[in-house]
Amino acid sequence: MLETMKGNPGFTLVEVVIYSVLLGVFSTVILINLRSAQTNSSVLERASAAIISDLRRAQNLAIAGLTFQGQSVCGYGLHYLSPDSYLIYTGGEGACSSANRNYQSGTDLIFQTIKIVEGNVKFKSSFGDVFFEPPDPKTYLNNRFSLSEAPLVITVGFENQSCPSGCKTIAVFPSGKIDFN
């Protein structure tokens, strides 16, 4: 009887156990990496959503009114400060038609300074100012208004990762449209 068992091809019980253990270990490693990638993507999306929210807030403030702290303003904008902070500002010039719509320290008023709260998320590069002027509001990208202008791109990513895989982009169009990729 032993001679007939040796001639049958197949797996032994030890081989099946070893393959099962290896399959379990590899599956666990893959699932852990997949969850980590999903978590990283969620963090970038939350940080980007907060920046988009602030862009829309500046846009809505420009539609809503022309005063801040009792002073007439020409509109509201977003200004890059550092890799992890930016500010919402108001154009404090008296003559809006000839105003420089980029942030000018000392002339413009700071509405709010904002720090990116998501850990390790930073702006991957500086970006030009975005300014919304009432009543439409007109959208000025780096002090220029032209509907044929290319969108201003804001790239957000993890501090120690390179783009494009570890980054999200926000595009602000001259029409006022804000896109997220």
C-alpha positions in Angstrom: 0.0 0.0 0.0 2.9 2.4 0.7 4.2 1.9 -2.8 0.9 3.2 -4.4 0.8 6.3 -2.2 4.3 7.4 -3.3 3.3 7.3 -7.0 0.3 9.8 -6.6 1.1 13.3 -7.5 -0.3 16.0 -5.1 0.5 18.2 -2.2 1.4 17.0 1.3 -0.3 18.5 4.3 2.9 20.4 5.2 3.0 22.0 1.8 -0.6 23.1 2.0 0.0 24.6 5.5 3.1 26.5 4.3 1.3 27.9 1.2 -1.7 28.9 3.4 0.6 30.8 5.8 2.4 32.6 3.0 -0.8 33.5 1.3 -2.1 35.0 4.6 1.1 37.0 5.2 1.1 38.4 1.7 -2.6 39.3 1.9 -2.1 41.1 5.2 0.8 43.1 3.8 -1.2 44.1 0.7 -4.2 45.2 2.8 -2.1 47.3 5.1 -0.5 49.1 2.2 -3.8 49.7 0.5 -5.3 51.2 3.7 -2.3 53.4 4.1 -2.6 54.7 0.5 -6.3 55.4 1.1 -5.6 57.3 4.3 -2.9 59.4 2.6 -5.3 60.3 -0.2 -8.0 61.3 2.3 -5.6 63.6 4.1 -4.6 65.3 0.9 -8.3 65.7 -0.1 -9.2 67.2 3.3 -6.3 69.7 3.1 -7.3 70.6 -0.5 -10.9 70.9 0.4 -10.0 73.4 3.1 -8.0 75.6 0.7 -10.9 75.4 -1.9 -13.3 76.4 0.9 -11.1 79.5 1.7 -11.0 80.4 -2.0 -14.8 80.3 -2.2 -15.1 82.2 1.1 -13.0 85.0 -0.4 -15.1 84.9 -3.5 -18.3 85.1 -1.5 -17.0 87.9 0.7 -16.3 89.9 -2.5 -19.8 89.3 -3.7 -21.3 90.2 -0.3 -19.8 93.6 0.4 -17.2 96.3 0.0 -16.3 97.0 3.6 -14.1 95.3 6.2 -13.7 96.7 9.8 -15.6 99.8 8.6 -13.2 100.5 5.8 -14.0 100.4 2.1 -12.1 97.6 0.3 -11.7 96.6 -3.4 -12.3 92.9 -2.8 -10.8 89.8 -1.2 -8.0 87.5 -2.1 -5.7 84.6 -1.2 -2.0 85.1 -0.7 0.8 82.4 -0.3 2.9 82.9 2.8 4.9 79.8 3.3 4.8 76.1 2.4 2.1 75.5 5.2 0.3 78.9 5.4 -1.6 81.5 3.5 -3.8 84.4 4.2 -7.1 85.9 3.1 -6.7 89.6 2.5 -8.7 92.6 1.5 -7.7 95.2 -1.0 -7.5 98.4 1.1 -6.9 100.9 -1.7 -9.2 103.8 -2.0 -9.3 103.9 -5.9 -10.2 100.3 -6.9 -9.9 101.0 -10.6 -6.2 101.6 -10.4 -5.5 99.2 -7.5 -2.8 96.6 -7.4 -4.7 93.4 -6.6 -1.7 91.4 -5.4 -1.2 91.5 -1.6 0.7 94.6 -0.4 1.8 94.5 3.2 0.9 97.7 5.0 -1.7 98.7 2.5 -4.0 95.7 2.4 -5.8 94.4 5.4 -5.4 90.8 6.7 -8.8 89.1 7.0 -7.4 85.8 8.3 -4.0 83.9 8.4 -4.5 80.2 7.9 -2.2 77.3 8.5 -2.6 73.9 6.8 -3.6 71.6 9.7 -3.1 68.3 8.1 0.2 66.8 9.1 3.0 66.8 6.6 0.8 68.4 3.9 2.5 71.4 2.3 2.2 73.6 -0.8 4.6 72.1 -3.3 5.5 75.5 -4.6 4.5 79.1 -4.1 1.6 80.5 -6.2 0.5 83.9 -7.4 -2.3 85.8 -5.6 -6.0 85.1 -6.4 -8.2 88.2 -6.0 -11.9 88.6 -6.3 -13.3 92.0 -7.1 -17.0 92.8 -6.7 -19.7 92.9 -7.9 -19.3 89.9 -10.4 -16.7 89.1 -8.8 -14.0 89.5 -11.4 -11.1 87.0 -10.7 -7.6 88.4 -10.9 -4.8 85.9 -11.1 -1.5 87.4 -10.0 -2.9 90.9 -10.7 -4.2 90.1 -14.2 -7.7 89.8 -15.4 -8.3 88.1 -18.7 -10.8 85.4 -19.5 -8.2 83.9 -21.9 -5.6 83.6 -19.1 -4.4 80.2 -18.1 -5.7 79.0 -14.8 -3.6 79.5 -11.6 -2.5 76.1 -10.3 -2.0 75.4 -6.6 -0.3 72.1 -5.8 -0.6 70.4 -2.4 1.3 67.3 -1.4 3.1 65.5 1.4 6.4 67.1 2.5 8.7 64.2 1.5 6.9 62.9 -1.5 7.3 63.9 -5.1 4.5 64.8 -7.5 2.4 63.8 -9.3 1.6 60.6 -7.4 1.6 62.2 -3.9 -0.1 65.5 -4.9 -3.4 67.1 -5.5 -3.9 70.2 -7.7 -6.4 73.1 -7.4 -6.9 75.1 -10.5 -8.5 78.6 -10.3 -9.8 79.9 -13.6 -10.2 83.5 -14.6 -13.9 82.9 -14.8 -14.0 82.2 -11.1 -14.3 78.4 -11.5 -12.3 76.4 -9.0 -11.3 72.8 -10.0 -9.8 70.0 -8.0 -7.8 67.0 -9.3 
